[in-house]
C-alpha cells in the first residue's frame, strides 16, 4: 500500500517531535518552532484525511435544501436555488470542493435571510435544517489535539 498524504504528514510530525527536537539543545528557541510545526502536521493530517468526505457531504446537504426551497421561494433567489440545487461538484479536488462550498454557503446565507422573514412552517423547517447543516459542518471541521 502506498502511504497517503495524512500518513506522510504524521511521519513528518513524528520525525520533528522525536529526532529533530532530541537533537536540539533543550533551551534552544527552535524547539518551540519544531513542536509547533509537528503539531501543525498532525492537525493537517486530520484535515487532509476527512476534507473531501466532509465537503462532498456538506455540499450535497446544502443542495438538498436548495432543491426543496426553490419551488417555494419567489423570484431570482428561487431560480438560483433551483440551479444550485441540481448542480454537481465538477471534481473532487479539495480546492474545487472548497470553492463550491463557499459559493453554496453564500447562497445559503441569502436563503436563510429570506426564510427568517417568513412565518410559514416550511420556511421555519428549512431554516432549522440549514442551521443543522452548518452545525454538522462545523463539527466535522473540528480537529483534535493530540494528547500532551
N, C-alpha and C positions, 0 to 999 in steps of 0.2 A: 504494500500500500504506500502510495506517495503521501508524505506529510502535507497537510493543508496549511493555509495561512495562519490559522489560530495556533496550530502546533508549532510553527516556526516562531511565532511571537512568544509563546511560552518558553521555548528553548532559549531565545534571546534573554528573556526575563531571568531564567534560571542561571544563565552564564553571568549576567550582570550581578545578580543577587548573591551568587556564590563565588566564582573565581575572581571576578573583577574587584568586588568590594574587599575580598580577602587579601588581595594584592596591594591595596591602598593603605597608607597609614590611617589609623583609626580616627585621627583628628583632622584629616585632610578634607578640604571643602568639597572635593569631588565625590566623597562618599554620599553626601546628601543628593547630589545630582544623579548619581548612579542608582540610588534607591528609588528616586522619583522616576527615572527612565524605566526601571524594571516594573514599577507599578503601572505605568502607562502601557507598557507592553501587555501586562496581564489584562488590564481593562479593555484594551483594543482587541485582544484575542476573544474576549466575551462578545464584544460588539460585532466583530467580523463573523463569528460563528452563527449569530442569530439575525443579522441585519436583513438579509434578503427575505427570510421567512416572515419576519415582523412586518416589513414594508409591503410584501405581497398580500398578506392577510389584512393589514390595515387599509390598503388601497381598495381591496375588494369590499370590505365592510363599508367604507365611505361611499363607494359606487352603488352599493345596495341601497343605502339611504337615499342617494340621489335618484335612483330609479323609482323608488316609492314616492318621493316627494314631487318629482317632475310633473305628473299629471294634476297635482293638487295646487301647484304654485303657478300663478299667472305671469304672463309677460316674458321679458328677456331672461329673467332668472330661471323660470321654468324650462325654457328652451335650452339654456346652458346646462341645467341639471340633467335634462334628458340626454344630451350629448355626452356629458361626462359619465353618466351612469352606464352607458353602453360601451364606453371606450375600454381599451385594454392596455396593459403595460407593453411598451414597444419591445423591451427585452428585460432581462433580469439582472443587468449590471446594477450595482449599488447606486452609482451616480444617476442612472436613469430612473431607478425606483425612487430615489430621494427627490429628484426634480419633480416627478409626477406626484409624489406625496405632498410636496409643498404647494403645488397648484391645486390639488384636491382640498388641502387644508384651507387655503384661501377661499375657495368656493364654499366650503363647509361653514366658514365664518359668516359669509353672506347669507347662507340658508338659515343659520341659527338666528341671525338678526331678524330675518323675515318671520321665522317661526315664533320668536318671542313676542312679536307684535300681534299674534293671533291667539284666539281663545278656544279654537276647536280642539276636540280630543286628539285628532290625528296629528295636529301641529305639536301638541304637548308630548305625544308619544315619540314623534320623530326627533324632537328636541332632546328628550331623555336619552334616546338611542344614540344621538350624536355625541352626547356627553359620555356615554358608556364607551363608545369607540375611542374617544380621546383619552379617557382614563386607562383603558386597556393598553393603548399605545404607550402612554407614559410608564405604566407598569412594566411593559415589555422592554423599554429602553433603560430600565434601571440596571445598573451594573453593580456587582457585588465585590466589595473589597475583600482581598484575601485575609486570612487570619494573621494577626501580628506575630 
